[in-house]
Amino acid sequence: KLRGQIGNVFPRIYIYKHLIPSFAMPEFYNSFDCLISTSYGEGFGLPHLLMMSCSKAVISTPWSAMKDYMTHENSLPIPYSIEETLYEIVKQDKNFFKHKWAVPSYEGLKEMMIWTVSNKKDMTEIGRKARETVINMYSLPVVKEHMQTYLKKQNWL
C-alpha cells in the first residue's frame, strides 16, 4: 500500500544489534530523520527528548509524560484511544489490573510516516521547534531553577 503513496523507493531502515556507548548517542540520533515510537505508555520518554534535542522530529503516542512536551508544533503526535490493559498483560503482572494505556492508531501512524517523506522542509521546522522546547523546558538552567524552587518550598535549602 505504501509503495503507491510515497513512490517506488522505500526509506532505508537500519537495525542496530549492538549496544551504542553513551558518548556516541548524539551522532547516532543525528543519523536519523525522525524517531518513531508507538508506545502504549512510556515513562518519561527520554529517547523522545534526546531526539528532539538534536532538532529531530518525533512521531509518537503523546501519552504519559510525553503529554507535557509533545505538541502539534514540535512533533507528530499519533492519534490514540485509551483502553484498559489487556488481560494477558494483567496475568503476567497484576500491577496492571485496571491500568489504562494509550492504543496508537496505526492508520494515524501510517499517515504521519507518509507525510514525513513528502514534507522535508516542514520536518526541519518541527525539529527546530522540538529543540527549542527541550531547551526551554529541560535545559540545565531551567531544571536547576525548578529544583531550587522545590527545595526551598520544602525548607531544604
Secondary structure, 3 states (H helix, E strand, C coil): CHHHHHCCCCCCCCCCCCCCCHHHHHHHHHCCCEEEECCCCCCCCHHHHHHHHCCCEEEECCCHHHHHCCCCCCCEECCEEEEECCHHHHHHCHHHCCCEEEEECHHHHHHHHHHHHHCHHHHHHHHHHHHHHHHHHHCHHHHHHHHHHHHHHCCCC
